[in-house]
Amino acid sequence: MVALDRTIGANLRRCRSAAGLTQEQLGHLAALHPTYISLLERGERNPGFEILAKLIGALGIEANDLYEGVAWVPPGVGTEGRFTYGTE
């Protein structure tokens, strides 16, 4: 299973590449340091809401594009909820 931050990072890299942007260009558009973009793409940082909003706006994408392949499975009685990633 892949962690949530790595899934978002891979999706961020895919969206950035599809937009034809470098990490430096995306960083400029989103008012973020290119090193931070790199950390996000490698899954070494977990973005908060404000960062996600900046990235979504800079890329001109929908929030779903960053969460592709991620789903929340609600808890059943006596169990905890969990995230699923891709196909399980």
C-alpha positions, -999 to +999 in steps of 0.1 A: +000+000+000+012+035-008+009+064+017-014+093+011+014+119+008+031+097-019-001+093-039-007+131-038+030+137-047+028+114-077-004+130-089+011+165-084+041+154-105+018+141-132-003+173-133+027+195-133+042+176-162+009+176-181+009+214-177+044+216-192+058+232-160+091+227-142+092+226-104+106+261-105+079+275-127+052+258-106+068+272-074+067+307-089+031+304-099+021+290-065+043+313-045+062+282-031+099+274-032+108+248-059+125+227-032+092+224-014+075+213-047+102+186-050+096+175-014+058+173-021+063+153-052+086+128-034+060+124-007+084+138+019+060+166+029+022+165+034+005+196+021-021+215+041-052+230+027-036+264+019-007+247+000-032+225-019-053+255-028-022+273-042-012+243-062-046+237-076-049+273-086-015+275-102-020+243-122-056+252-131-068+217-121-096+203-099-089+190-064-099+155-075-069+155-098-045+155-068-065+128-050-069+104-080-067+069-067-074+078-031-106+068-013-119+069+022-136+037+035-159+047+063-157+027+095-181-001+102-194-009+136-165-016+159-139-009+132-118+021+122-121+039+088-091+038+065-078+052+032-074+030+002-049+038-026-053+026-061-065-009-063-064-031-033 
